[in-house]
């Protein structure tokens, strides 16, 4: 595979992105390459003196899209930005996947405008693995589409279910539709109509409506919602999880100071469930290609795992299965 990596995206600078690209080497097969896209002089300076660069190539892009820029306007105004150049290389078949921790809206817009959608897909959705009670829950959508129709939510159920099977090795994952109550018939017209579509598809293990709190109750493996709601839920869960762990540790250490080392060991194990870097990036499912969107604050470990995710999506032919299953619906 040739995996494109936006070296100018993210909050931590090219150094952290490059460190992740270098750390990803164990996931690569013979002939696999990570292509860094960005300001060549900056990237060459960062690579200078580092070991293990044999799987790295550099493609120059003179511009970068900032986090605060309007996605569509930025793509049009900056045709030589790292996100646009990388997506164009993917469209031409010179890359097999794209990864970026940059402006999420720009990533989504570039993918939709340049790669187009898979056959049968109406709206792509970002699917992130969010912390669950025992295992992660695939949450879709978390920001690609904030104005959904019932068919969109149904297709998110199909796509996220197939991705979860690839990412977690689980057959027939439980799919829940986020609503204001778990009882059948609860929710607005969008949820009610989407529920009918999901329930009618025998290929989806649809368990019915779920509530927001079910994300951490081991009720479902896949949770479907509009992008606006999903984005709010994801950021709320991330902040509450981190804050709660810190408060818990401080309280336990204050009560049992002699057990500090054991408490910190336990925290380390628990924190992996809430560390977005451990899950890597979130695939934008439904586009005709592989586009992985990372957290803006991703560290090198997050970038490394995003490379792993891109290879999992390719190896399990997730896009092929999406097209096949939607064609049966």
Helices and strands as residue ranges (DSSP letters): E 2-6, H 14-23, G 24-27, E 33-38, H 40-47, E 56-60, H 71-77, H 82-91, E 97-100, H 104-110, I 111-115, E 125-130, E 137-140, H 150-168, E 174-178, H 189-200, E 205-210, G 212-216, E 222-224, H 227-255, G 257-259, H 260-271, G 272-274, H 276-279, E 282-285, E 291-293, H 300-315, H 318-328
